[in-house]
């Protein structure tokens, strides 16, 4: 949904042939088809293989970086620190309103380990790449906020349709530059979309291979060796989503964010548990060294994520509205159904964890040997 919404900035008459209303927003056929057709193209690229997807990703990322450098240059030429004032507004409510969407913004870095089997990179290096990627993304986000804030007074930014694009136009005094920024925004959407599709399909493939999802999702393309069924499944969802209009974009962000935080919590919990129960596990990248430092990092991550999760609850400054909670509930109902799927060959009980870990070790050794 973000792609047609951004494209409409370039083509104001994009919305033609009205279909229906969703949450007060009129959905148009031509608008929705922009996102739907893009879903077909990106899904097709990923089916053809990770190398082709990587080439497309590299090209678009380079273009995005050039646009970012132009924005920084414009900030020095046409920006002013006075426009950034007031530096803080809205108090804690404003802070929490931004904080609750941050988990959604940081989705995508998990693509690095999820696609590791198809990339010839040492396991230790993969862990370092995740850390470097998060640091670089943080710098990128901060740079975007600062340059946008320097372009126009806060009151004008609040009235902007797409603030960063209007800021680019103001910095250079040209509507053409605003449209170039939008092109960079579209590049950012496409790179995120491509990487998320890559990671999500590999995650579904791994879960299916471990028995956590139906085996249908573990099917590989006979020629390109990509998880074709998982890619098609996600691609179909992506194709349908734009027909729900702009409101669905906000609902998915809001309903996805608490699920993302819960996933963070579970990862941190598993990290702590495995450090205690499986001290001899092969760990190419050992967080916190050999002592209890790693466990303390894991515990701190759990506590901080629980605090972040509480912000979504009713009564909090950034509490979610009913539609996102409905989507959240439906998602968890589906998860509850799959929760009771016991992987074949694993006996329920106290030793199920060790049996499953042993199966995963055997499969990893088999993959290495083949």
WORATA-V561655 format. One record per backbone hydrogen bond with DSSP energy under -1.0 kcal/mol. NH is the residue of the N-H (numbers start at 0). CO is the residue of the C=O. If there is no record, write none. Layout:
BEGIN
nh = {NH,NH}
co = {CO,CO}
END
This chain:
BEGIN
nh = {4,5,6,7,8,10,13,18,21,24,26,28,29,31,32,33,35,36,37,38,39,40,41,42,43,44,45,46,47,52,53,54,55,56,57,58,59,60,61,62,63,64,65,66,67,68,69,70,71,72,73,74,75,76,77,78,79,83,84,93,94,95,96,97,98,99,100,104,105,106,110,111,113,114,115,117,118,120,125,126,127,128,129,130,131,132,133,134,135,136,137,138,139,140,141,142,143,144,145,146,147,148,149,150,156,157,159,165,166,167,168,169,170,171,172,173,177,178,179,180,181,182,183,184,185,186,187,188,189,190,191,192,193,194,195,196,197,198,199,200,201,202,203,204,205,206,207,208,209,210,211,212,216,217,218,220,224,227,230,231,232,233,234,235,236,237,238,239,240,242,243,244,249,250,251,252,253,254,255,256,259,260,261,262,263,264,265,266,267,268,269,270,271,272,273,274,275,276,277,280,295,296,297,298,299,300,301,302,303,304,305,306,307,308,309,310,311,312,315,318,319,324,325,326,327,328,329,330,331,332,333,334,335,336,337,338,340,345,351,354,355,356,357,358,359,360,361,362,363,364,365,366,367,368,369}
co = {0,1,2,3,5,6,10,26,24,21,19,16,15,27,28,29,31,32,33,34,35,36,37,38,39,40,41,42,43,48,49,50,51,52,53,54,55,56,57,58,59,60,61,62,63,64,65,66,67,68,69,70,71,72,73,74,149,80,81,89,90,91,92,93,94,95,97,100,101,103,107,108,109,110,112,114,115,118,121,122,123,124,125,126,127,128,129,130,131,132,133,134,135,136,137,138,139,140,141,142,143,144,145,147,152,153,156,161,162,163,164,165,166,167,168,168,173,174,175,176,177,178,179,180,181,182,183,184,185,186,187,188,189,190,191,192,193,194,195,196,197,198,199,200,201,202,203,204,205,207,206,206,213,214,215,225,220,225,226,227,228,229,230,231,232,233,234,235,236,239,240,241,245,246,247,248,249,250,251,252,255,256,257,258,259,260,261,262,263,264,265,266,267,268,269,270,271,272,273,277,291,292,293,294,295,296,297,298,299,300,301,302,303,304,305,307,308,309,312,315,311,320,321,322,323,324,325,326,327,328,329,330,331,332,333,334,337,342,348,350,351,352,353,354,355,356,357,358,359,360,361,362,363,364,365}
END
